[in-house]
């Protein structure tokens, strides 16, 4: 059987156009050098493990497939332009993205799970791009964070999710609603402490959470009768004199003569900042 023996030594000169040179380094690593001067390892070789660190040097990997051990956050990867290396992570650590480390997960940091693979490829100017292949087969979007109250109120961030407990802080989300009666009862409500009768045709709604200022938008309507007429049709209005951060007064009148009247099934919803 024919075989080729290579003596360990320094890298050879760049071969002529159209040729490649195979050589062995002083640490018994087989490399190939192309006619552009790029040296790379032959594929399909499992290299020695690399310990996680702020910067991992995949140019120094002893194979095109390596395990990265440990849980130290990685903020940079060294990999020459044109080279690639497949990395399997043996533990949970964070890959911090930036201008020189780009992942296929919508520009978010990624926390690995033991068994996750990432294919890294070197680009010009020290940029390294990675394609994540999670062990669980899920999308490599990283662990999304719940939006803070400020982020919900600003309503401009696109890489966090709206949690049930903070959805109400979005400016487009209603802050309270009620289907109320003048006897002080409500058929259904949200963020309402009480329904008060302050006189004929005057209903006070006390909100469980105050608004940040008396600058919010209430909407009010009344359920229509089966056969409406001017005498049995009512309109609800917001009273300006009792428009408070924690309470709103609504006035109800009969359409036929604008007389104050108690109604049933007043329907109220309010939006604004709390």
Backbone bond lengths (Angstrom), bond angles and torsions (degrees), N, CA, C in turn:
res aa  C-N    CA-C-N  psi(-1)  N-CA   C-N-CA  omega(-1)  CA-C   N-CA-C  phi
1 X - - - 1.470 - - 1.527 109.04 -
2 X 1.325 115.52 130.70 1.461 119.84 -179.61 1.524 109.58 -75.45
3 X 1.304 115.81 147.71 1.453 120.33 176.07 1.514 109.48 -149.37
4 X 1.312 114.16 155.81 1.459 121.05 -179.81 1.514 108.21 -113.97
5 X 1.309 116.44 127.95 1.455 121.66 178.22 1.522 108.63 -106.15
6 X 1.348 115.69 129.60 1.452 121.04 178.25 1.520 108.97 -115.99
7 X 1.288 116.09 128.99 1.453 120.71 179.13 1.516 109.42 -84.86
8 X 1.326 115.60 133.73 1.458 119.47 179.20 1.516 110.32 -62.47
9 X 1.331 114.88 140.88 1.460 118.32 179.49 1.511 111.08 -177.88
10 X 1.315 115.53 -164.68 1.459 120.61 -179.84 1.519 109.87 -79.87
11 X 1.325 115.73 164.44 1.463 120.84 -178.66 1.524 110.26 -65.83
12 X 1.311 117.05 140.78 1.458 120.48 178.76 1.520 111.42 -75.76
13 X 1.322 115.68 169.98 1.453 119.87 174.35 1.524 109.82 -65.97
14 X 1.325 116.15 160.87 1.461 120.54 177.89 1.531 109.49 -63.96
15 X 1.323 117.76 126.91 1.466 119.96 -177.76 1.532 111.93 -69.32
16 X 1.303 114.94 165.57 1.462 120.63 178.99 1.529 110.11 -65.81
17 X 1.336 114.28 163.95 1.456 119.70 -179.48 1.519 111.10 -57.36
18 X 1.333 115.86 132.46 1.450 120.48 179.31 1.506 114.42 91.20
19 X 1.341 117.87 0.68 1.460 121.35 -178.01 1.533 109.83 -122.98
20 X 1.323 114.52 159.48 1.452 121.60 171.26 1.517 107.91 -128.43
21 X 1.323 116.27 158.98 1.466 121.08 178.19 1.508 109.38 -126.06
22 X 1.329 116.53 130.13 1.460 121.54 175.41 1.519 108.28 -101.82
23 X 1.320 116.70 138.40 1.463 119.64 -178.68 1.519 109.93 -153.27
24 X 1.304 115.67 161.98 1.462 123.04 179.38 1.519 108.95 -111.00
25 X 1.307 115.99 131.28 1.456 120.15 178.44 1.528 109.73 -79.99
26 X 1.305 114.90 173.33 1.461 119.73 -178.16 1.516 112.95 -68.35
27 X 1.346 117.89 -14.66 1.471 120.76 177.07 1.529 111.04 -105.28
28 X 1.330 115.57 27.03 1.476 122.78 173.56 1.521 113.21 66.32
29 X 1.320 117.02 28.98 1.459 120.54 177.90 1.522 109.40 -99.97
30 X 1.320 116.58 131.13 1.454 121.88 178.50 1.519 109.51 -86.74
31 X 1.348 116.17 126.68 1.453 121.72 178.98 1.525 109.72 -128.65
32 X 1.328 114.36 157.59 1.454 121.31 174.81 1.520 107.39 -123.44
33 X 1.332 115.36 135.28 1.462 120.57 179.76 1.520 108.41 -116.93
34 X 1.359 116.26 125.88 1.463 118.16 -178.38 1.517 111.03 -92.05
35 X 1.340 116.02 -177.75 1.465 120.27 -173.96 1.526 113.10 -76.16
36 X 1.364 117.32 0.99 1.468 120.12 172.78 1.522 111.69 -99.01
37 X 1.339 116.27 -5.26 1.456 120.51 -178.24 1.512 113.53 94.93
38 X 1.347 118.06 0.99 1.462 121.52 179.56 1.520 109.91 -79.49
39 X 1.326 116.68 125.12 1.462 121.97 177.71 1.528 108.76 -102.45
40 X 1.312 117.28 133.64 1.449 120.79 -178.90 1.520 109.85 -146.27
41 X 1.326 114.83 161.22 1.456 120.69 -178.80 1.520 109.54 -87.66
42 X 1.292 118.36 144.26 1.460 119.70 172.75 1.522 109.02 -61.22
43 X 1.336 117.91 146.92 1.466 120.30 -176.05 1.524 112.91 -73.24
44 X 1.362 112.50 170.83 1.461 121.85 172.99 1.525 112.69 67.99
45 X 1.316 115.21 44.84 1.462 119.52 175.72 1.522 108.69 -132.42
46 X 1.325 115.66 126.40 1.470 121.10 176.79 1.511 108.35 -83.04
47 X 1.340 115.03 120.00 1.448 119.91 -178.81 1.514 112.83 -93.25
48 X 1.296 114.81 178.28 1.470 121.39 179.37 1.527 110.37 -68.67
49 X 1.334 115.78 152.90 1.459 120.68 178.89 1.524 110.67 -61.47
50 X 1.336 115.16 151.14 1.461 122.15 175.79 1.523 107.62 -120.80
51 X 1.305 116.85 129.18 1.465 121.07 179.33 1.523 109.99 -76.16
52 X 1.321 116.67 137.69 1.454 120.24 178.92 1.520 110.07 -63.69
53 X 1.330 114.94 144.82 1.467 122.46 -179.97 1.517 107.07 -158.36
54 X 1.323 116.58 171.14 1.462 119.65 179.42 1.524 110.61 -55.43
55 X 1.330 116.03 -39.65 1.468 121.69 174.66 1.514 108.36 -125.89
56 X 1.323 117.32 124.80 1.471 120.19 173.98 1.522 108.49 -105.90
57 X 1.330 115.70 136.78 1.461 122.16 -176.63 1.519 109.46 -101.11
58 X 1.326 116.03 98.67 1.457 120.15 179.45 1.526 111.69 -81.73
59 X 1.318 117.73 -13.06 1.469 119.85 171.83 1.527 110.02 -64.06
60 X 1.339 115.95 -28.03 1.467 120.23 -178.62 1.521 112.30 -91.22
61 X 1.351 117.16 2.27 1.462 119.79 179.55 1.525 109.95 -63.95
62 X 1.318 116.72 144.29 1.471 121.52 -177.87 1.524 112.43 -92.49
63 X 1.321 116.96 9.69 1.452 121.69 175.89 1.509 109.77 -163.04
64 X 1.327 116.84 167.79 1.456 119.08 179.46 1.523 111.36 -83.94
65 X 1.323 116.54 -2.04 1.464 122.96 174.79 1.515 107.89 -131.07
66 X 1.349 116.39 121.80 1.462 120.35 -179.35 1.525 109.61 -139.29
67 X 1.316 114.87 156.29 1.461 121.71 170.76 1.518 108.58 -98.08
68 X 1.335 116.53 135.16 1.458 121.26 171.89 1.519 106.97 -104.11
69 X 1.309 115.76 122.82 1.464 121.71 -176.05 1.525 110.66 -103.23
70 X 1.317 115.38 164.73 1.454 120.30 175.92 1.508 112.49 91.21
71 X 1.336 115.17 -178.40 1.469 121.45 -175.30 1.526 112.81 -130.29
72 X 1.333 117.12 18.80 1.463 120.87 -179.76 1.533 109.62 -75.02
73 X 1.325 117.15 134.44 1.463 121.87 179.46 1.522 110.56 -61.14
74 X 1.320 115.91 134.22 1.463 122.49 179.46 1.522 108.67 -105.05
75 X 1.322 116.17 122.77 1.464 121.38 179.72 1.515 112.74 -110.92
76 X 1.337 117.94 -11.04 1.467 120.55 -179.17 1.518 109.76 -153.60
77 X 1.325 115.32 149.80 1.461 122.77 177.45 1.520 107.91 -130.02
78 X 1.320 116.26 130.73 1.462 120.96 176.70 1.520 109.11 -97.17
79 X 1.327 115.82 120.36 1.459 121.22 179.66 1.517 107.73 -159.10
80 X 1.323 116.10 119.65 1.455 121.50 -174.65 1.528 111.54 -63.49
81 X 1.317 115.08 155.06 1.460 121.19 179.44 1.530 111.07 -56.64
82 X 1.311 116.16 130.76 1.458 121.72 178.69 1.508 114.27 92.27
83 X 1.334 117.82 -19.63 1.460 120.50 -179.84 1.527 110.94 -83.55
84 X 1.324 115.31 156.82 1.451 119.78 174.26 1.524 109.72 -140.55
85 X 1.325 114.44 155.64 1.457 120.63 179.12 1.517 108.40 -151.44
86 X 1.317 115.84 134.69 1.464 121.31 176.94 1.523 108.11 -96.08
87 X 1.326 115.48 126.50 1.465 121.04 -176.97 1.522 109.24 -117.09
88 X 1.327 115.68 131.81 1.468 121.10 170.07 1.523 107.48 -107.88
89 X 1.326 116.19 128.01 1.457 120.91 -179.72 1.528 108.96 -93.15
90 X 1.334 115.13 131.68 1.457 119.80 -176.84 1.515 113.24 -93.60
91 X 1.324 117.16 -5.20 1.456 120.75 -179.85 1.505 111.23 -150.40
92 X 1.334 115.55 -176.30 1.464 121.82 -179.23 1.526 109.73 -90.05
93 X 1.307 116.12 120.33 1.461 121.49 174.69 1.519 108.41 -148.61
94 X 1.314 115.97 164.48 1.463 119.75 -178.95 1.513 110.87 -99.67
95 X 1.336 115.38 133.05 1.461 122.25 168.57 1.523 106.56 -97.91
96 X 1.326 116.52 113.93 1.456 121.30 -176.82 1.522 109.20 -94.20
97 X 1.325 116.38 116.86 1.456 120.44 -176.92 1.524 110.34 -78.68
98 X 1.309 115.06 159.90 1.454 121.82 179.15 1.516 109.19 -170.63
99 X 1.332 115.22 -165.85 1.458 119.47 -177.62 1.519 112.32 -64.32
100 X 1.345 117.28 -28.51 1.464 120.10 -176.61 1.523 113.08 -106.82
101 X 1.329 117.81 -2.65 1.466 121.47 176.22 1.523 107.77 -132.66
102 X 1.322 115.37 109.12 1.460 121.92 -173.34 1.522 108.96 -120.04
103 X 1.320 116.28 128.76 1.464 121.81 -179.84 1.530 110.11 -117.39
104 X 1.322 115.33 162.80 1.466 120.59 -177.76 1.526 111.65 -90.55
105 X 1.336 115.40 51.40 1.469 118.65 -177.75 1.523 111.87 -138.41
106 X 1.325 114.37 42.58 1.468 120.38 173.51 1.525 112.55 63.34
107 X 1.335 115.46 38.91 1.469 121.84 173.35 1.520 113.71 62.47
108 X 1.332 117.07 26.65 1.464 120.65 179.06 1.525 109.99 -106.10
109 X 1.320 116.37 151.76 1.459 119.71 170.97 1.523 108.98 -62.35
110 X 1.326 115.62 153.77 1.463 119.04 -176.81 1.521 109.65 -128.82
111 X 1.318 116.08 131.46 1.460 121.80 174.96 1.517 108.71 -101.43
112 X 1.318 115.68 120.11 1.459 120.37 -176.56 1.518 111.73 -75.60
113 X 1.304 113.98 156.54 1.454 122.97 168.57 1.516 107.03 -115.44
114 X 1.332 117.14 144.61 1.461 119.83 179.73 1.524 110.18 -52.08
115 X 1.323 115.92 123.67 1.458 120.69 -179.00 1.512 113.81 105.77
116 X 1.325 117.55 -11.39 1.463 120.27 176.33 1.531 110.23 -65.32
117 X 1.323 115.92 143.04 1.459 122.13 174.07 1.527 109.48 -111.40
118 X 1.334 115.61 146.86 1.462 121.45 171.24 1.520 107.78 -135.78
119 X 1.332 115.86 127.04 1.457 121.56 174.62 1.519 107.77 -92.69
120 X 1.333 116.68 113.29 1.453 121.91 179.75 1.524 109.64 -98.38
121 X 1.339 115.69 141.17 1.457 121.22 178.00 1.515 108.44 -135.67
122 X 1.348 115.83 130.48 1.452 120.75 -178.74 1.515 112.77 -81.72
123 X 1.330 115.68 140.02 1.459 122.79 177.38 1.523 109.14 -123.94
124 X 1.316 115.56 177.87 1.466 120.75 -179.30 1.520 110.45 -65.87
125 X 1.313 114.76 158.94 1.464 123.29 174.35 1.523 113.05 62.41
126 X 1.331 116.55 27.32 1.450 120.67 176.05 1.516 115.44 77.76
127 X 1.321 116.54 9.50 1.466 119.77 179.70 1.532 109.53 -80.84
128 X 1.320 116.09 136.57 1.463 122.09 177.03 1.527 107.78 -125.43
129 X 1.321 115.73 129.99 1.463 121.27 178.30 1.519 109.45 -110.44
130 X 1.329 115.56 143.01 1.453 120.33 -177.73 1.516 112.42 -127.82
131 X 1.328 116.16 138.04 1.463 122.25 175.05 1.521 107.35 -108.73
132 X 1.327 116.45 116.85 1.459 122.45 -174.92 1.520 110.11 -87.14
133 X 1.325 115.38 135.01 1.465 121.99 173.29 1.522 107.67 -125.66
134 X 1.349 117.23 92.86 1.470 119.98 -176.42 1.524 112.25 -65.57
135 X 1.310 116.31 145.63 1.457 121.82 -179.12 1.530 111.51 -64.46
136 X 1.350 117.36 -28.26 1.467 119.85 -177.62 1.522 112.90 -88.69
137 X 1.337 116.74 1.01 1.450 119.85 177.19 1.515 114.78 77.58
138 X 1.335 117.66 2.60 1.460 120.30 -179.39 1.527 110.47 -79.55
139 X 1.337 115.54 172.45 1.459 120.65 177.98 1.530 109.84 -68.00
140 X 1.340 117.73 137.74 1.469 120.03 -177.18 1.514 113.32 -82.94
141 X 1.308 117.36 50.83 1.455 119.89 -177.17 1.514 112.91 -85.03
142 X 1.326 117.76 -5.54 1.448 120.14 -176.20 1.513 110.58 79.76
143 X 1.295 116.54 172.13 1.460 121.17 -178.97 1.522 109.65 -82.75
144 X 1.331 116.94 106.49 1.455 121.23 -179.87 1.525 109.96 -68.97
145 X 1.314 115.08 146.43 1.463 120.53 -179.22 1.520 109.87 -102.46
146 X 1.319 115.53 152.28 1.458 120.30 175.83 1.523 109.67 -72.88
147 X 1.310 116.44 139.57 1.463 120.94 178.27 1.524 110.28 -64.85
148 X 1.323 115.75 140.81 1.460 120.45 174.01 1.530 109.23 -76.86
149 X 1.330 115.69 170.54 1.461 119.31 177.13 1.526 110.39 -59.83
150 X 1.324 116.60 -42.10 1.470 120.37 179.76 1.519 111.20 -62.53
151 X 1.333 117.07 -42.48 1.466 120.42 179.46 1.524 111.54 -65.16
152 X 1.331 117.28 -37.18 1.457 120.11 177.35 1.530 110.48 -67.40
153 X 1.325 117.29 -40.99 1.468 120.60 -179.19 1.518 111.62 -69.75
154 X 1.337 116.74 -34.10 1.467 120.46 178.45 1.525 111.05 -73.16
155 X 1.331 115.36 -35.44 1.479 122.02 175.28 1.514 113.36 58.69
156 X 1.350 116.80 41.57 1.468 119.41 179.72 1.524 112.79 -128.77
157 X 1.334 118.51 -18.73 1.466 121.48 -178.09 1.527 109.27 -75.31
158 X 1.341 116.40 140.33 1.465 120.45 -176.28 1.527 113.90 -119.05
159 X 1.341 118.29 -0.57 1.469 118.78 -177.34 1.528 113.09 -113.14
160 X 1.342 116.92 23.05 1.462 122.12 173.45 1.526 107.75 -129.00
161 X 1.328 115.94 165.82 1.455 118.25 -179.43 1.521 110.84 -111.87
162 X 1.318 114.47 156.73 1.466 121.12 179.28 1.520 109.04 -88.59
163 X 1.320 116.33 115.73 1.465 120.39 179.08 1.524 109.78 -85.69
164 X 1.337 117.67 155.70 1.467 120.13 -178.44 1.525 113.57 -55.88
165 X 1.338 116.75 -36.28 1.452 119.29 -176.85 1.513 114.78 -76.78
166 X 1.357 117.30 -13.37 1.467 119.72 -177.70 1.526 112.95 -120.21
167 X 1.309 117.65 -2.06 1.457 120.49 179.33 1.526 111.62 -56.70
168 X 1.331 116.12 -35.05 1.464 121.06 -176.54 1.523 112.62 -63.08
169 X 1.347 118.46 -18.40 1.459 120.08 -178.21 1.526 112.93 -79.60
170 X 1.326 117.62 -10.41 1.467 119.42 178.01 1.526 108.64 -66.33
171 X 1.345 118.16 136.85 1.476 119.61 -176.12 1.525 113.83 -61.63
172 X 1.323 117.71 -22.20 1.456 119.68 -179.96 1.514 114.09 -90.58
173 X 1.322 116.76 0.68 1.468 120.17 -177.26 1.523 110.15 -94.56
174 X 1.357 118.79 132.14 1.467 120.22 176.49 1.524 111.27 -58.15
175 X 1.324 115.76 141.12 1.468 120.00 -178.20 1.520 112.59 -98.34
176 X 1.311 116.87 -11.75 1.449 119.53 177.73 1.515 110.36 -174.32
177 X 1.333 115.29 154.53 1.461 120.61 176.76 1.526 109.37 -159.46
178 X 1.334 114.57 157.21 1.462 118.40 -179.23 1.529 109.87 -158.91
179 X 1.314 115.96 146.19 1.466 123.43 168.73 1.530 105.03 -111.09
180 X 1.335 116.68 101.34 1.464 121.34 -164.29 1.518 112.84 -117.90
181 X 1.348 113.98 161.17 1.456 122.76 177.22 1.530 108.75 -128.13
182 X 1.329 116.31 159.43 1.466 119.74 -177.57 1.522 113.42 -74.79
183 X 1.323 117.18 -8.14 1.463 118.38 176.34 1.528 111.77 -83.54
184 X 1.341 115.83 8.52 1.458 120.49 177.13 1.513 114.27 88.87
185 X 1.331 116.89 4.03 1.464 120.19 -179.84 1.524 110.20 -101.11
186 X 1.311 114.48 162.23 1.465 120.06 174.83 1.520 108.17 -135.99
187 X 1.329 115.43 139.98 1.464 120.31 178.49 1.527 111.30 -76.80
188 X 1.319 115.64 -30.11 1.468 121.75 177.88 1.513 107.56 -165.23
189 X 1.337 116.13 150.66 1.463 117.60 -179.18 1.527 110.32 -163.26
190 X 1.331 115.05 165.46 1.465 123.08 172.81 1.517 108.11 -143.84
191 X 1.333 116.84 131.08 1.459 124.24 178.56 1.537 112.03 61.14
192 X 1.310 116.49 33.03 1.463 121.29 178.39 1.526 108.87 -116.90
193 X 1.345 115.78 127.34 1.463 120.88 177.86 1.524 111.14 -85.10
194 X 1.338 116.03 -43.81 1.461 118.12 -176.98 1.520 110.83 -158.52
195 X 1.343 114.10 158.28 1.461 122.93 173.55 1.522 106.54 -114.85
196 X 1.340 117.52 120.05 1.450 120.59 -175.12 1.520 113.11 -115.35
197 X 1.330 116.33 143.32 1.465 123.27 175.92 1.522 107.84 -100.97
198 X 1.336 116.46 108.91 1.465 121.00 -177.30 1.520 112.60 -103.69
199 X 1.311 116.93 18.92 1.452 122.52 -179.38 1.514 109.82 133.40
200 X 1.309 116.13 173.07 1.467 119.37 -178.63 1.534 109.89 -59.89
201 X 1.310 114.51 123.87 1.468 120.57 177.34 1.510 114.86 76.34
202 X 1.328 118.24 5.95 1.468 121.13 -178.37 1.525 109.63 -116.49
203 X 1.306 117.37 118.21 1.465 122.31 -179.03 1.528 109.61 -121.98
204 X 1.334 115.96 126.85 1.465 121.53 177.44 1.533 109.59 -103.46
205 X 1.322 116.33 126.37 1.455 122.02 174.99 1.526 108.02 -107.84
206 X 1.319 115.83 119.48 1.462 121.15 177.34 1.516 108.42 -98.25
207 X 1.343 115.05 124.17 1.470 121.25 -176.68 1.517 110.58 -86.53
208 X 1.295 116.44 140.94 1.465 121.15 -179.28 1.523 111.33 -67.08
209 X 1.332 117.24 -39.42 1.471 122.44 175.92 1.511 107.92 -114.51
210 X 1.334 117.10 123.56 1.459 121.58 -178.57 1.524 111.09 -66.32
211 X 1.317 115.41 153.81 1.460 120.88 171.13 1.527 109.24 -80.26
212 X 1.323 115.93 156.35 1.466 119.57 -177.06 1.525 111.59 -69.19
213 X 1.321 116.81 -23.98 1.462 121.91 177.25 1.528 107.86 -157.37
214 X 1.329 115.15 164.49 1.467 119.37 177.59 1.527 109.10 -80.76
215 X 1.309 114.29 58.43 1.467 122.16 179.94 1.522 107.23 -143.54
216 X 1.308 115.74 77.00 1.452 122.51 -179.43 1.526 108.33 -140.24
217 X 1.320 116.81 176.50 1.472 119.96 -171.14 1.528 110.72 -123.91
218 X 1.343 117.92 101.91 1.465 120.30 173.47 1.539 110.25 -87.90
219 X 1.293 115.67 147.54 1.466 122.81 172.17 1.522 107.86 -124.54
220 X 1.331 117.00 139.63 1.454 119.97 -176.57 1.526 109.67 -139.81
221 X 1.321 115.16 142.14 1.462 121.03 174.83 1.522 107.70 -149.16
222 X 1.329 115.48 169.36 1.465 121.56 -179.62 1.517 107.67 -129.37
223 X 1.335 115.66 138.03 1.461 119.44 179.17 1.533 109.13 -64.59
224 X 1.318 115.46 130.39 1.460 120.38 -177.22 1.527 110.55 -78.51
225 X 1.363 117.55 149.26 1.469 120.05 175.52 1.528 110.69 -71.12
226 X 1.323 115.21 169.41 1.467 119.48 -178.58 1.518 111.31 -61.75
227 X 1.322 117.31 -42.65 1.470 121.92 177.29 1.529 107.92 -121.45
228 X 1.318 117.72 85.85 1.467 119.96 -174.77 1.523 112.75 -69.22
229 X 1.321 113.48 149.80 1.462 122.09 173.78 1.520 106.80 -146.24
230 X 1.314 116.70 174.73 1.463 119.43 179.79 1.516 111.45 -61.84
231 X 1.341 116.01 -32.60 1.470 120.65 -177.36 1.520 111.99 -78.99
232 X 1.326 117.23 -18.67 1.471 119.38 -177.39 1.539 112.03 -118.56
233 X 1.315 116.21 13.72 1.467 121.11 178.00 1.517 108.48 -110.46
234 X 1.326 115.85 131.63 1.460 120.99 -174.32 1.531 110.21 -123.89
235 X 1.301 113.99 156.33 1.459 119.92 178.00 1.522 108.70 -128.37
236 X 1.352 115.41 140.31 1.461 120.53 178.06 1.515 111.32 -106.47
237 X 1.302 116.38 143.38 1.469 122.48 179.89 1.528 109.70 -133.85
238 X 1.317 116.09 161.54 1.465 121.49 177.24 1.517 107.67 -97.55
239 X 1.313 116.02 125.60 1.469 120.41 -178.99 1.517 110.47 -82.56
240 X 1.313 116.62 127.29 1.457 121.65 -175.12 1.520 113.16 -71.97
241 X 1.334 118.20 -28.31 1.463 120.07 -174.12 1.526 113.39 -77.47
242 X 1.309 118.19 -14.64 1.468 120.11 179.27 1.533 109.47 -129.84
243 X 1.342 113.73 50.48 1.468 121.73 -178.73 1.532 106.81 -104.38
244 X 1.346 116.42 89.76 1.454 122.41 -170.39 1.529 111.14 -113.13
245 X 1.342 116.62 167.85 1.470 120.15 -179.79 1.522 111.63 -67.29
246 X 1.331 116.39 -27.70 1.455 119.36 -176.78 1.506 114.83 -113.88
247 X 1.338 116.95 -1.42 1.465 119.25 -177.12 1.538 109.36 -154.39
248 X 1.326 115.02 144.92 1.463 120.93 178.61 1.531 108.25 -131.79
249 X 1.356 115.45 134.16 1.463 120.03 176.88 1.530 109.47 -102.54
250 X 1.326 114.49 132.81 1.451 121.60 179.25 1.525 109.00 -114.39
251 X 1.320 115.98 140.26 1.462 122.97 -179.78 1.524 109.03 -112.97
252 X 1.341 115.97 134.01 1.459 120.89 -179.08 1.531 109.42 -121.75
253 X 1.343 115.83 130.88 1.460 120.88 -179.58 1.526 109.91 -131.09
254 X 1.339 115.23 156.56 1.459 121.04 176.62 1.527 108.19 -83.83
255 X 1.331 116.77 136.88 1.454 121.47 -174.92 1.533 112.33 -65.02
256 X 1.321 117.20 -31.81 1.465 118.89 -173.57 1.521 113.14 -68.66
257 X 1.336 118.77 -36.22 1.462 120.52 -176.31 1.531 113.29 -138.91
258 X 1.354 116.83 6.24 1.469 122.60 179.30 1.529 112.76 57.97
259 X 1.333 115.38 32.88 1.455 120.31 175.04 1.525 109.30 -84.39
260 X 1.341 115.52 137.42 1.466 119.18 176.61 1.521 110.11 -60.31
261 X 1.340 117.17 138.86 1.450 121.05 -176.31 1.519 110.01 -150.09
262 X 1.336 115.39 142.85 1.461 119.94 172.52 1.523 109.21 -78.29
263 X 1.319 116.92 137.03 1.467 121.31 -177.93 1.530 109.62 -121.65
264 X 1.296 114.77 165.46 1.469 120.60 169.69 1.509 108.48 -112.91
265 X 1.293 115.20 153.99 1.467 121.95 178.70 1.524 112.45 58.22
266 X 1.349 115.87 51.52 1.458 119.98 169.48 1.534 107.84 -75.83
267 X 1.310 116.47 130.56 1.470 121.58 -176.21 1.523 109.15 -112.76
268 X 1.333 115.85 118.88 1.461 121.96 -171.31 1.528 109.97 -130.11
269 X 1.314 116.31 136.95 1.467 121.35 174.91 1.520 107.84 -140.45
270 X 1.316 116.58 146.02 1.459 120.28 -176.59 1.522 109.97 -138.29
271 X 1.359 115.30 142.04 1.464 122.57 177.15 1.525 108.59 -127.66
272 X 1.310 116.58 153.55 1.455 121.59 179.29 1.516 110.63 154.84
273 X 1.309 116.96 -174.43 1.466 122.15 -175.88 1.528 110.48 -95.29
274 X 1.328 115.71 132.37 1.459 120.56 177.40 1.521 110.88 -118.60
